Amino acid sequence: MAKTRAFLFPLFLAMLLTSIAGCTESTATEEPPTVEPVVVNTPVPTLVVLSEPEVQNNCLECHTDKERLVDNEKPIIEVISENEGAG
């Protein structure tokens, strides 16, 4: 029992001192001041509106002209179904 007490007492004392040391006020370390970014005055890009080249819409001209439609019409071809007839 005396050996156990001799071993446990320094162990208990070390634990007590460590816990007390953890409760002390910690010293605050000063953080280095942060450097604010320097704002450089750069010109703001402006939006340039480009005019699109005029595209001719020939579809409307062709589809509204009845004579052109009749002239360009494909001939109607009669298709004979292969499923009918003798076989």
PyMOL Python script that loads the backbone (N, CA, C, O; Angstrom):
from pymol import cmd

cmd.read_pdbstr("""\
ATOM      1  N   MET A   1       0.809  -1.169   0.000  1.00  0.00           N
ATOM      2  CA  MET A   1       0.000   0.000   0.000  1.00  0.00           C
ATOM      3  C   MET A   1       0.870   1.257   0.000  1.00  0.00           C
ATOM      4  O   MET A   1       0.498   2.263  -0.606  1.00  0.00           O
ATOM      5  N   ALA A   2       1.973   1.215   0.643  1.00  0.00           N
ATOM      6  CA  ALA A   2       2.870   2.357   0.727  1.00  0.00           C
ATOM      7  C   ALA A   2       3.492   2.635  -0.637  1.00  0.00           C
ATOM      8  O   ALA A   2       3.724   3.788  -1.001  1.00  0.00           O
ATOM      9  N   LYS A   3       3.760   1.558  -1.393  1.00  0.00           N
ATOM     10  CA  LYS A   3       4.335   1.738  -2.722  1.00  0.00           C
ATOM     11  C   LYS A   3       3.293   2.367  -3.665  1.00  0.00           C
ATOM     12  O   LYS A   3       3.609   3.226  -4.488  1.00  0.00           O
ATOM     13  N   THR A   4       2.079   1.919  -3.518  1.00  0.00           N
ATOM     14  CA  THR A   4       1.017   2.442  -4.367  1.00  0.00           C
ATOM     15  C   THR A   4       0.787   3.913  -4.065  1.00  0.00           C
ATOM     16  O   THR A   4       0.604   4.722  -4.974  1.00  0.00           O
ATOM     17  N   ARG A   5       0.799   4.255  -2.769  1.00  0.00           N
ATOM     18  CA  ARG A   5       0.608   5.637  -2.373  1.00  0.00           C
ATOM     19  C   ARG A   5       1.769   6.505  -2.867  1.00  0.00           C
ATOM     20  O   ARG A   5       1.557   7.649  -3.270  1.00  0.00           O
ATOM     21  N   ALA A   6       2.962   5.985  -2.841  1.00  0.00           N
ATOM     22  CA  ALA A   6       4.132   6.727  -3.289  1.00  0.00           C
ATOM     23  C   ALA A   6       4.075   6.947  -4.803  1.00  0.00           C
ATOM     24  O   ALA A   6       4.597   7.938  -5.313  1.00  0.00           O
ATOM     25  N   PHE A   7       3.451   6.034  -5.499  1.00  0.00           N
ATOM     26  CA  PHE A   7       3.332   6.170  -6.965  1.00  0.00           C
ATOM     27  C   PHE A   7       2.154   7.062  -7.341  1.00  0.00           C
ATOM     28  O   PHE A   7       2.265   7.878  -8.257  1.00  0.00           O
ATOM     29  N   LEU A   8       1.021   6.916  -6.643  1.00  0.00           N
ATOM     30  CA  LEU A   8      -0.168   7.653  -7.002  1.00  0.00           C
ATOM     31  C   LEU A   8      -0.117   9.123  -6.603  1.00  0.00           C
ATOM     32  O   LEU A   8      -0.698   9.962  -7.291  1.00  0.00           O
ATOM     33  N   PHE A   9       0.566   9.456  -5.504  1.00  0.00           N
ATOM     34  CA  PHE A   9       0.614  10.831  -5.066  1.00  0.00           C
ATOM     35  C   PHE A   9       1.292  11.747  -6.090  1.00  0.00           C
ATOM     36  O   PHE A   9       0.718  12.787  -6.413  1.00  0.00           O
ATOM     37  N   PRO A  10       2.470  11.426  -6.617  1.00  0.00           N
ATOM     38  CA  PRO A  10       3.076  12.300  -7.637  1.00  0.00           C
ATOM     39  C   PRO A  10       2.236  12.343  -8.926  1.00  0.00           C
ATOM     40  O   PRO A  10       2.183  13.363  -9.612  1.00  0.00           O
ATOM     41  N   LEU A  11       1.590  11.222  -9.234  1.00  0.00           N
ATOM     42  CA  LEU A  11       0.740  11.189 -10.418  1.00  0.00           C
ATOM     43  C   LEU A  11      -0.459  12.116 -10.240  1.00  0.00           C
ATOM     44  O   LEU A  11      -0.810  12.871 -11.147  1.00  0.00           O
ATOM     45  N   PHE A  12      -1.083  12.052  -9.067  1.00  0.00           N
ATOM     46  CA  PHE A  12      -2.209  12.928  -8.752  1.00  0.00           C
ATOM     47  C   PHE A  12      -1.770  14.384  -8.730  1.00  0.00           C
ATOM     48  O   PHE A  12      -2.484  15.250  -9.235  1.00  0.00           O
ATOM     49  N   LEU A  13      -0.626  14.663  -8.164  1.00  0.00           N
ATOM     50  CA  LEU A  13      -0.103  16.017  -8.085  1.00  0.00           C
ATOM     51  C   LEU A  13       0.181  16.568  -9.501  1.00  0.00           C
ATOM     52  O   LEU A  13      -0.097  17.734  -9.781  1.00  0.00           O
ATOM     53  N   ALA A  14       0.728  15.732 -10.374  1.00  0.00           N
ATOM     54  CA  ALA A  14       1.013  16.162 -11.753  1.00  0.00           C
ATOM     55  C   ALA A  14      -0.289  16.465 -12.508  1.00  0.00           C
ATOM     56  O   ALA A  14      -0.358  17.441 -13.255  1.00  0.00           O
ATOM     57  N   MET A  15      -1.301  15.644 -12.319  1.00  0.00           N
ATOM     58  CA  MET A  15      -2.587  15.873 -12.974  1.00  0.00           C
ATOM     59  C   MET A  15      -3.244  17.150 -12.454  1.00  0.00           C
ATOM     60  O   MET A  15      -3.844  17.899 -13.225  1.00  0.00           O
ATOM     61  N   LEU A  16      -3.133  17.395 -11.159  1.00  0.00           N
ATOM     62  CA  LEU A  16      -3.714  18.590 -10.558  1.00  0.00           C
ATOM     63  C   LEU A  16      -3.028  19.846 -11.090  1.00  0.00           C
ATOM     64  O   LEU A  16      -3.695  20.824 -11.426  1.00  0.00           O
ATOM     65  N   LEU A  17      -1.721  19.821 -11.165  1.00  0.00           N
ATOM     66  CA  LEU A  17      -1.000  20.987 -11.662  1.00  0.00           C
ATOM     67  C   LEU A  17      -1.276  21.238 -13.153  1.00  0.00           C
ATOM     68  O   LEU A  17      -1.343  22.387 -13.589  1.00  0.00           O
ATOM     69  N   THR A  18      -1.430  20.187 -13.907  1.00  0.00           N
ATOM     70  CA  THR A  18      -1.734  20.350 -15.333  1.00  0.00           C
ATOM     71  C   THR A  18      -3.123  20.936 -15.524  1.00  0.00           C
ATOM     72  O   THR A  18      -3.317  21.791 -16.388  1.00  0.00           O
ATOM     73  N   SER A  19      -4.085  20.494 -14.737  1.00  0.00           N
ATOM     74  CA  SER A  19      -5.439  21.018 -14.887  1.00  0.00           C
ATOM     75  C   SER A  19      -5.505  22.480 -14.441  1.00  0.00           C
ATOM     76  O   SER A  19      -6.233  23.274 -15.037  1.00  0.00           O
ATOM     77  N   ILE A  20      -4.758  22.838 -13.407  1.00  0.00           N
ATOM     78  CA  ILE A  20      -4.741  24.230 -12.957  1.00  0.00           C
ATOM     79  C   ILE A  20      -4.064  25.108 -14.001  1.00  0.00           C
ATOM     80  O   ILE A  20      -4.500  26.235 -14.232  1.00  0.00           O
ATOM     81  N   ALA A  21      -3.019  24.618 -14.628  1.00  0.00           N
ATOM     82  CA  ALA A  21      -2.311  25.405 -15.638  1.00  0.00           C
ATOM     83  C   ALA A  21      -3.213  25.641 -16.851  1.00  0.00           C
ATOM     84  O   ALA A  21      -3.080  26.655 -17.535  1.00  0.00           O
ATOM     85  N   GLY A  22      -4.115  24.723 -17.116  1.00  0.00           N
ATOM     86  CA  GLY A  22      -5.027  24.888 -18.241  1.00  0.00           C
ATOM     87  C   GLY A  22      -6.094  25.929 -17.973  1.00  0.00           C
ATOM     88  O   GLY A  22      -6.697  26.433 -18.921  1.00  0.00           O
ATOM     89  N   CYS A  23      -6.353  26.272 -16.714  1.00  0.00           N
ATOM     90  CA  CYS A  23      -7.398  27.228 -16.376  1.00  0.00           C
ATOM     91  C   CYS A  23      -6.893  28.651 -16.332  1.00  0.00           C
ATOM     92  O   CYS A  23      -7.694  29.566 -16.142  1.00  0.00           O
ATOM     93  N   THR A  24      -5.617  28.880 -16.496  1.00  0.00           N
ATOM     94  CA  THR A  24      -5.104  30.241 -16.430  1.00  0.00           C
ATOM     95  C   THR A  24      -5.468  30.998 -17.697  1.00  0.00           C
ATOM     96  O   THR A  24      -5.758  30.407 -18.737  1.00  0.00           O
ATOM     97  N   GLU A  25      -5.446  32.315 -17.584  1.00  0.00           N
ATOM     98  CA  GLU A  25      -5.781  33.154 -18.727  1.00  0.00           C
ATOM     99  C   GLU A  25      -4.655  33.057 -19.748  1.00  0.00           C
ATOM    100  O   GLU A  25      -3.478  33.223 -19.428  1.00  0.00           O
ATOM    101  N   SER A  26      -5.046  32.787 -20.967  1.00  0.00           N
ATOM    102  CA  SER A  26      -4.024  32.642 -22.001  1.00  0.00           C
ATOM    103  C   SER A  26      -3.607  34.027 -22.481  1.00  0.00           C
ATOM    104  O   SER A  26      -4.400  34.969 -22.484  1.00  0.00           O
ATOM    105  N   THR A  27      -2.377  34.123 -22.875  1.00  0.00           N
ATOM    106  CA  THR A  27      -1.888  35.400 -23.376  1.00  0.00           C
ATOM    107  C   THR A  27      -2.330  35.539 -24.818  1.00  0.00           C
ATOM    108  O   THR A  27      -2.148  34.634 -25.631  1.00  0.00           O
ATOM    109  N   ALA A  28      -2.901  36.661 -25.114  1.00  0.00           N
ATOM    110  CA  ALA A  28      -3.409  36.892 -26.465  1.00  0.00           C
ATOM    111  C   ALA A  28      -2.264  37.347 -27.359  1.00  0.00           C
ATOM    112  O   ALA A  28      -1.528  38.277 -27.029  1.00  0.00           O
ATOM    113  N   THR A  29      -2.132  36.692 -28.461  1.00  0.00           N
ATOM    114  CA  THR A  29      -1.119  37.104 -29.429  1.00  0.00           C
ATOM    115  C   THR A  29      -1.780  38.031 -30.430  1.00  0.00           C
ATOM    116  O   THR A  29      -2.871  37.762 -30.933  1.00  0.00           O
ATOM    117  N   GLU A  30      -1.103  39.112 -30.702  1.00  0.00           N
ATOM    118  CA  GLU A  30      -1.658  40.073 -31.637  1.00  0.00           C
ATOM    119  C   GLU A  30      -1.471  39.568 -33.054  1.00  0.00           C
ATOM    120  O   GLU A  30      -0.386  39.137 -33.445  1.00  0.00           O
ATOM    121  N   GLU A  31      -2.548  39.630 -33.810  1.00  0.00           N
ATOM    122  CA  GLU A  31      -2.469  39.232 -35.200  1.00  0.00           C
ATOM    123  C   GLU A  31      -1.894  40.392 -35.994  1.00  0.00           C
ATOM    124  O   GLU A  31      -2.156  41.555 -35.685  1.00  0.00           O
ATOM    125  N   PRO A  32      -1.127  40.084 -36.995  1.00  0.00           N
ATOM    126  CA  PRO A  32      -0.595  41.181 -37.808  1.00  0.00           C
ATOM    127  C   PRO A  32      -1.748  41.880 -38.518  1.00  0.00           C
ATOM    128  O   PRO A  32      -2.717  41.234 -38.917  1.00  0.00           O
ATOM    129  N   PRO A  33      -1.650  43.168 -38.672  1.00  0.00           N
ATOM    130  CA  PRO A  33      -2.752  43.891 -39.321  1.00  0.00           C
ATOM    131  C   PRO A  33      -2.922  43.416 -40.763  1.00  0.00           C
ATOM    132  O   PRO A  33      -1.954  43.163 -41.480  1.00  0.00           O
ATOM    133  N   THR A  34      -4.157  43.308 -41.146  1.00  0.00           N
ATOM    134  CA  THR A  34      -4.421  42.848 -42.504  1.00  0.00           C
ATOM    135  C   THR A  34      -4.244  44.019 -43.464  1.00  0.00           C
ATOM    136  O   THR A  34      -4.641  45.149 -43.178  1.00  0.00           O
ATOM    137  N   VAL A  35      -3.661  43.728 -44.565  1.00  0.00           N
ATOM    138  CA  VAL A  35      -3.422  44.760 -45.568  1.00  0.00           C
ATOM    139  C   VAL A  35      -4.642  44.820 -46.463  1.00  0.00           C
ATOM    140  O   VAL A  35      -5.035  43.821 -47.066  1.00  0.00           O
ATOM    141  N   GLU A  36      -5.239  46.001 -46.546  1.00  0.00           N
ATOM    142  CA  GLU A  36      -6.406  46.160 -47.397  1.00  0.00           C
ATOM    143  C   GLU A  36      -5.947  46.270 -48.843  1.00  0.00           C
ATOM    144  O   GLU A  36      -4.941  46.918 -49.130  1.00  0.00           O
ATOM    145  N   PRO A  37      -6.677  45.642 -49.748  1.00  0.00           N
ATOM    146  CA  PRO A  37      -6.254  45.705 -51.149  1.00  0.00           C
ATOM    147  C   PRO A  37      -6.387  47.125 -51.698  1.00  0.00           C
ATOM    148  O   PRO A  37      -7.322  47.858 -51.377  1.00  0.00           O
ATOM    149  N   VAL A  38      -5.446  47.472 -52.512  1.00  0.00           N
ATOM    150  CA  VAL A  38      -5.436  48.794 -53.120  1.00  0.00           C
ATOM    151  C   VAL A  38      -6.331  48.755 -54.346  1.00  0.00           C
ATOM    152  O   VAL A  38      -6.176  47.895 -55.213  1.00  0.00           O
ATOM    153  N   VAL A  39      -7.257  49.681 -54.415  1.00  0.00           N
ATOM    154  CA  VAL A  39      -8.182  49.737 -55.535  1.00  0.00           C
ATOM    155  C   VAL A  39      -7.555  50.594 -56.619  1.00  0.00           C
ATOM    156  O   VAL A  39      -7.227  51.760 -56.398  1.00  0.00           O
ATOM    157  N   VAL A  40      -7.394  50.006 -57.784  1.00  0.00           N
ATOM    158  CA  VAL A  40      -6.824  50.723 -58.914  1.00  0.00           C
ATOM    159  C   VAL A  40      -7.978  51.176 -59.794  1.00  0.00           C
ATOM    160  O   VAL A  40      -8.842  50.379 -60.161  1.00  0.00           O
ATOM    161  N   ASN A  41      -7.986  52.439 -60.122  1.00  0.00           N
ATOM    162  CA  ASN A  41      -9.060  52.965 -60.959  1.00  0.00           C
ATOM    163  C   ASN A  41      -8.806  52.566 -62.407  1.00  0.00           C
ATOM    164  O   ASN A  41      -7.976  53.157 -63.098  1.00  0.00           O
ATOM    165  N   THR A  42      -9.530  51.562 -62.842  1.00  0.00           N
ATOM    166  CA  THR A  42      -9.428  51.122 -64.225  1.00  0.00           C
ATOM    167  C   THR A  42     -10.699  51.526 -64.938  1.00  0.00           C
ATOM    168  O   THR A  42     -11.778  51.503 -64.347  1.00  0.00           O
ATOM    169  N   PRO A  43     -10.586  51.890 -66.185  1.00  0.00           N
ATOM    170  CA  PRO A  43     -11.796  52.282 -66.908  1.00  0.00           C
ATOM    171  C   PRO A  43     -12.735  51.101 -67.090  1.00  0.00           C
ATOM    172  O   PRO A  43     -12.302  49.975 -67.337  1.00  0.00           O
ATOM    173  N   VAL A  44     -14.010  51.371 -66.967  1.00  0.00           N
ATOM    174  CA  VAL A  44     -15.023  50.335 -67.116  1.00  0.00           C
ATOM    175  C   VAL A  44     -15.278  50.145 -68.607  1.00  0.00           C
ATOM    176  O   VAL A  44     -15.511  51.117 -69.325  1.00  0.00           O
ATOM    177  N   PRO A  45     -15.237  48.891 -69.082  1.00  0.00           N
ATOM    178  CA  PRO A  45     -15.486  48.681 -70.507  1.00  0.00           C
ATOM    179  C   PRO A  45     -16.937  49.019 -70.840  1.00  0.00           C
ATOM    180  O   PRO A  45     -17.859  48.681 -70.097  1.00  0.00           O
ATOM    181  N   THR A  46     -17.110  49.680 -71.953  1.00  0.00           N
ATOM    182  CA  THR A  46     -18.455  50.062 -72.370  1.00  0.00           C
ATOM    183  C   THR A  46     -18.952  49.089 -73.419  1.00  0.00           C
ATOM    184  O   THR A  46     -18.173  48.485 -74.156  1.00  0.00           O
ATOM    185  N   LEU A  47     -20.236  48.953 -73.468  1.00  0.00           N
ATOM    186  CA  LEU A  47     -20.860  48.037 -74.405  1.00  0.00           C
ATOM    187  C   LEU A  47     -20.989  48.718 -75.758  1.00  0.00           C
ATOM    188  O   LEU A  47     -21.584  49.789 -75.881  1.00  0.00           O
ATOM    189  N   VAL A  48     -20.425  48.081 -76.760  1.00  0.00           N
ATOM    190  CA  VAL A  48     -20.485  48.626 -78.104  1.00  0.00           C
ATOM    191  C   VAL A  48     -21.509  47.809 -78.875  1.00  0.00           C
ATOM    192  O   VAL A  48     -21.388  46.588 -78.977  1.00  0.00           O
ATOM    193  N   VAL A  49     -22.507  48.477 -79.413  1.00  0.00           N
ATOM    194  CA  VAL A  49     -23.551  47.793 -80.159  1.00  0.00           C
ATOM    195  C   VAL A  49     -23.131  47.784 -81.627  1.00  0.00           C
ATOM    196  O   VAL A  49     -22.976  48.830 -82.258  1.00  0.00           O
ATOM    197  N   LEU A  50     -22.956  46.594 -82.138  1.00  0.00           N
ATOM    198  CA  LEU A  50     -22.600  46.451 -83.539  1.00  0.00           C
ATOM    199  C   LEU A  50     -23.867  46.234 -84.342  1.00  0.00           C
ATOM    200  O   LEU A  50     -24.740  45.457 -83.955  1.00  0.00           O
ATOM    201  N   SER A  51     -23.956  46.913 -85.437  1.00  0.00           N
ATOM    202  CA  SER A  51     -25.138  46.721 -86.272  1.00  0.00           C
ATOM    203  C   SER A  51     -24.938  45.458 -87.103  1.00  0.00           C
ATOM    204  O   SER A  51     -23.884  45.244 -87.702  1.00  0.00           O
ATOM    205  N   GLU A  52     -25.965  44.641 -87.121  1.00  0.00           N
ATOM    206  CA  GLU A  52     -25.888  43.389 -87.870  1.00  0.00           C
ATOM    207  C   GLU A  52     -26.132  43.678 -89.350  1.00  0.00           C
ATOM    208  O   GLU A  52     -26.947  44.533 -89.698  1.00  0.00           O
ATOM    209  N   PRO A  53     -25.431  42.971 -90.200  1.00  0.00           N
ATOM    210  CA  PRO A  53     -25.671  43.185 -91.628  1.00  0.00           C
ATOM    211  C   PRO A  53     -27.081  42.731 -91.982  1.00  0.00           C
ATOM    212  O   PRO A  53     -27.600  41.766 -91.421  1.00  0.00           O
ATOM    213  N   GLU A  54     -27.670  43.426 -92.896  1.00  0.00           N
ATOM    214  CA  GLU A  54     -29.043  43.109 -93.277  1.00  0.00           C
ATOM    215  C   GLU A  54     -29.062  41.784 -94.032  1.00  0.00           C
ATOM    216  O   GLU A  54     -28.354  41.619 -95.025  1.00  0.00           O
ATOM    217  N   VAL A  55     -29.862  40.857 -93.566  1.00  0.00           N
ATOM    218  CA  VAL A  55     -29.989  39.557 -94.193  1.00  0.00           C
ATOM    219  C   VAL A  55     -31.278  39.565 -94.993  1.00  0.00           C
ATOM    220  O   VAL A  55     -32.346  39.889 -94.474  1.00  0.00           O
ATOM    221  N   GLN A  56     -31.168  39.210 -96.241  1.00  0.00           N
ATOM    222  CA  GLN A  56     -32.360  39.191 -97.069  1.00  0.00           C
ATOM    223  C   GLN A  56     -33.132  37.913 -96.804  1.00  0.00           C
ATOM    224  O   GLN A  56     -32.577  36.815 -96.809  1.00  0.00           O
ATOM    225  N   ASN A  57     -34.418  38.082 -96.575  1.00  0.00           N
ATOM    226  CA  ASN A  57     -35.274  36.938 -96.308  1.00  0.00           C
ATOM    227  C   ASN A  57     -36.033  36.610 -97.595  1.00  0.00           C
ATOM    228  O   ASN A  57     -37.091  37.175 -97.873  1.00  0.00           O
ATOM    229  N   ASN A  58     -35.474  35.697 -98.362  1.00  0.00           N
ATOM    230  CA  ASN A  58     -36.092  35.327 -99.635  1.00  0.00           C
ATOM    231  C   ASN A  58     -37.250  34.351 -99.441  1.00  0.00           C
ATOM    232  O   ASN A  58     -38.041  34.139-100.360  1.00  0.00           O
ATOM    233  N   CYS A  59     -37.351  33.781 -98.302  1.00  0.00           N
ATOM    234  CA  CYS A  59     -38.417  32.806 -98.053  1.00  0.00           C
ATOM    235  C   CYS A  59     -39.782  33.474 -98.160  1.00  0.00           C
ATOM    236  O   CYS A  59     -40.697  32.951 -98.796  1.00  0.00           O
ATOM    237  N   LEU A  60     -39.901  34.622 -97.537  1.00  0.00           N
ATOM    238  CA  LEU A  60     -41.183  35.317 -97.535  1.00  0.00           C
ATOM    239  C   LEU A  60     -41.581  35.731 -98.952  1.00  0.00           C
ATOM    240  O   LEU A  60     -42.750  35.640 -99.329  1.00  0.00           O
ATOM    241  N   GLU A  61     -40.602  36.183 -99.726  1.00  0.00           N
ATOM    242  CA  GLU A  61     -40.898  36.580-101.100  1.00  0.00           C
ATOM    243  C   GLU A  61     -41.374  35.384-101.927  1.00  0.00           C
ATOM    244  O   GLU A  61     -42.336  35.495-102.687  1.00  0.00           O
ATOM    245  N   CYS A  62     -40.711  34.262-101.779  1.00  0.00           N
ATOM    246  CA  CYS A  62     -41.040  33.088-102.589  1.00  0.00           C
ATOM    247  C   CYS A  62     -42.382  32.481-102.178  1.00  0.00           C
ATOM    248  O   CYS A  62     -43.176  32.109-103.041  1.00  0.00           O
ATOM    249  N   HIS A  63     -42.638  32.377-100.914  1.00  0.00           N
ATOM    250  CA  HIS A  63     -43.846  31.703-100.442  1.00  0.00           C
ATOM    251  C   HIS A  63     -45.100  32.558-100.574  1.00  0.00           C
ATOM    252  O   HIS A  63     -46.210  32.027-100.528  1.00  0.00           O
ATOM    253  N   THR A  64     -44.952  33.851-100.735  1.00  0.00           N
ATOM    254  CA  THR A  64     -46.136  34.683-100.921  1.00  0.00           C
ATOM    255  C   THR A  64     -46.462  34.917-102.399  1.00  0.00           C
ATOM    256  O   THR A  64     -47.550  35.399-102.714  1.00  0.00           O
ATOM    257  N   ASP A  65     -45.550  34.586-103.301  1.00  0.00           N
ATOM    258  CA  ASP A  65     -45.778  34.750-104.745  1.00  0.00           C
ATOM    259  C   ASP A  65     -46.406  33.464-105.282  1.00  0.00           C
ATOM    260  O   ASP A  65     -45.734  32.437-105.374  1.00  0.00           O
ATOM    261  N   LYS A  66     -47.679  33.517-105.633  1.00  0.00           N
ATOM    262  CA  LYS A  66     -48.421  32.330-106.046  1.00  0.00           C
ATOM    263  C   LYS A  66     -47.897  31.765-107.361  1.00  0.00           C
ATOM    264  O   LYS A  66     -47.871  30.546-107.532  1.00  0.00           O
ATOM    265  N   GLU A  67     -47.479  32.618-108.294  1.00  0.00           N
ATOM    266  CA  GLU A  67     -46.964  32.141-109.571  1.00  0.00           C
ATOM    267  C   GLU A  67     -45.677  31.346-109.391  1.00  0.00           C
ATOM    268  O   GLU A  67     -45.476  30.323-110.046  1.00  0.00           O
ATOM    269  N   ARG A  68     -44.810  31.816-108.505  1.00  0.00           N
ATOM    270  CA  ARG A  68     -43.562  31.074-108.226  1.00  0.00           C
ATOM    271  C   ARG A  68     -43.871  29.722-107.610  1.00  0.00           C
ATOM    272  O   ARG A  68     -43.231  28.723-107.937  1.00  0.00           O
ATOM    273  N   LEU A  69     -44.846  29.690-106.724  1.00  0.00           N
ATOM    274  CA  LEU A  69     -45.203  28.423-106.084  1.00  0.00           C
ATOM    275  C   LEU A  69     -45.690  27.412-107.121  1.00  0.00           C
ATOM    276  O   LEU A  69     -45.327  26.238-107.059  1.00  0.00           O
ATOM    277  N   VAL A  70     -46.481  27.846-108.042  1.00  0.00           N
ATOM    278  CA  VAL A  70     -47.004  26.949-109.066  1.00  0.00           C
ATOM    279  C   VAL A  70     -45.880  26.515-110.008  1.00  0.00           C
ATOM    280  O   VAL A  70     -45.830  25.356-110.418  1.00  0.00           O
ATOM    281  N   ASP A  71     -44.982  27.435-110.352  1.00  0.00           N
ATOM    282  CA  ASP A  71     -43.871  27.105-111.253  1.00  0.00           C
ATOM    283  C   ASP A  71     -42.890  26.129-110.608  1.00  0.00           C
ATOM    284  O   ASP A  71     -42.360  25.250-111.288  1.00  0.00           O
ATOM    285  N   ASN A  72     -42.645  26.269-109.321  1.00  0.00           N
ATOM    286  CA  ASN A  72     -41.656  25.426-108.636  1.00  0.00           C
ATOM    287  C   ASN A  72     -42.257  24.152-108.050  1.00  0.00           C
ATOM    288  O   ASN A  72     -41.565  23.386-107.379  1.00  0.00           O
ATOM    289  N   GLU A  73     -43.512  23.932-108.297  1.00  0.00           N
ATOM    290  CA  GLU A  73     -44.207  22.783-107.731  1.00  0.00           C
ATOM    291  C   GLU A  73     -43.637  21.491-108.312  1.00  0.00           C
ATOM    292  O   GLU A  73     -43.350  21.409-109.506  1.00  0.00           O
ATOM    293  N   LYS A  74     -43.477  20.484-107.453  1.00  0.00           N
ATOM    294  CA  LYS A  74     -43.028  19.170-107.914  1.00  0.00           C
ATOM    295  C   LYS A  74     -44.207  18.459-108.565  1.00  0.00           C
ATOM    296  O   LYS A  74     -45.349  18.608-108.131  1.00  0.00           O
ATOM    297  N   PRO A  75     -43.924  17.690-109.605  1.00  0.00           N
ATOM    298  CA  PRO A  75     -45.029  16.933-110.206  1.00  0.00           C
ATOM    299  C   PRO A  75     -45.499  15.837-109.249  1.00  0.00           C
ATOM    300  O   PRO A  75     -44.690  15.234-108.544  1.00  0.00           O
ATOM    301  N   ILE A  76     -46.784  15.587-109.229  1.00  0.00           N
ATOM    302  CA  ILE A  76     -47.351  14.571-108.341  1.00  0.00           C
ATOM    303  C   ILE A  76     -47.131  13.212-108.983  1.00  0.00           C
ATOM    304  O   ILE A  76     -47.567  12.969-110.108  1.00  0.00           O
ATOM    305  N   ILE A  77     -46.460  12.336-108.269  1.00  0.00           N
ATOM    306  CA  ILE A  77     -46.170  10.987-108.764  1.00  0.00           C
ATOM    307  C   ILE A  77     -47.053  10.025-107.997  1.00  0.00           C
ATOM    308  O   ILE A  77     -47.081  10.040-106.766  1.00  0.00           O
ATOM    309  N   GLU A  78     -47.761   9.204-108.712  1.00  0.00           N
ATOM    310  CA  GLU A  78     -48.654   8.249-108.077  1.00  0.00           C
ATOM    311  C   GLU A  78     -47.827   7.043-107.647  1.00  0.00           C
ATOM    312  O   GLU A  78     -47.126   6.439-108.459  1.00  0.00           O
ATOM    313  N   VAL A  79     -47.913   6.703-106.384  1.00  0.00           N
ATOM    314  CA  VAL A  79     -47.139   5.598-105.833  1.00  0.00           C
ATOM    315  C   VAL A  79     -48.051   4.391-105.726  1.00  0.00           C
ATOM    316  O   VAL A  79     -49.129   4.458-105.137  1.00  0.00           O
ATOM    317  N   ILE A  80     -47.604   3.290-106.302  1.00  0.00           N
ATOM    318  CA  ILE A  80     -48.369   2.051-106.248  1.00  0.00           C
ATOM    319  C   ILE A  80     -47.882   1.272-105.035  1.00  0.00           C
ATOM    320  O   ILE A  80     -46.685   1.034-104.873  1.00  0.00           O
ATOM    321  N   SER A  81     -48.805   0.887-104.205  1.00  0.00           N
ATOM    322  CA  SER A  81     -48.440   0.168-102.998  1.00  0.00           C
ATOM    323  C   SER A  81     -48.070  -1.268-103.353  1.00  0.00           C
ATOM    324  O   SER A  81     -48.772  -1.926-104.121  1.00  0.00           O
ATOM    325  N   GLU A  82     -46.988  -1.738-102.802  1.00  0.00           N
ATOM    326  CA  GLU A  82     -46.512  -3.083-103.071  1.00  0.00           C
ATOM    327  C   GLU A  82     -47.228  -4.111-102.215  1.00  0.00           C
ATOM    328  O   GLU A  82     -47.056  -5.313-102.421  1.00  0.00           O
ATOM    329  N   ASN A  83     -48.019  -3.666-101.271  1.00  0.00           N
ATOM    330  CA  ASN A  83     -48.712  -4.597-100.379  1.00  0.00           C
ATOM    331  C   ASN A  83     -50.017  -5.117-101.000  1.00  0.00           C
ATOM    332  O   ASN A  83     -50.577  -6.092-100.499  1.00  0.00           O
ATOM    333  N   GLU A  84     -50.499  -4.508-102.048  1.00  0.00           N
ATOM    334  CA  GLU A  84     -51.748  -4.930-102.643  1.00  0.00           C
ATOM    335  C   GLU A  84     -51.473  -5.671-103.956  1.00  0.00           C
ATOM    336  O   GLU A  84     -50.436  -5.489-104.595  1.00  0.00           O
ATOM    337  N   GLY A  85     -52.404  -6.480-104.319  1.00  0.00           N
ATOM    338  CA  GLY A  85     -52.299  -7.182-105.590  1.00  0.00           C
ATOM    339  C   GLY A  85     -52.053  -8.675-105.397  1.00  0.00           C
ATOM    340  O   GLY A  85     -52.046  -9.173-104.272  1.00  0.00           O
ATOM    341  N   ALA A  86     -51.852  -9.376-106.500  1.00  0.00           N
ATOM    342  CA  ALA A  86     -51.629 -10.814-106.468  1.00  0.00           C
ATOM    343  C   ALA A  86     -50.251 -11.095-105.892  1.00  0.00           C
ATOM    344  O   ALA A  86     -49.275 -10.398-106.173  1.00  0.00           O
ATOM    345  N   GLY A  87     -50.209 -12.103-105.104  1.00  0.00           N
ATOM    346  CA  GLY A  87     -48.891 -12.333-104.566  1.00  0.00           C
ATOM    347  C   GLY A  87     -48.757 -13.489-103.769  1.00  0.00           C
ATOM    348  O   GLY A  87     -47.669 -13.769-103.266  1.00  0.00           O
TER     349      GLY A  87
END
""", "prot")
cmd.dss("prot")
cmd.show_as("cartoon", "prot")
cmd.util.cbc("prot")
cmd.orient("prot")
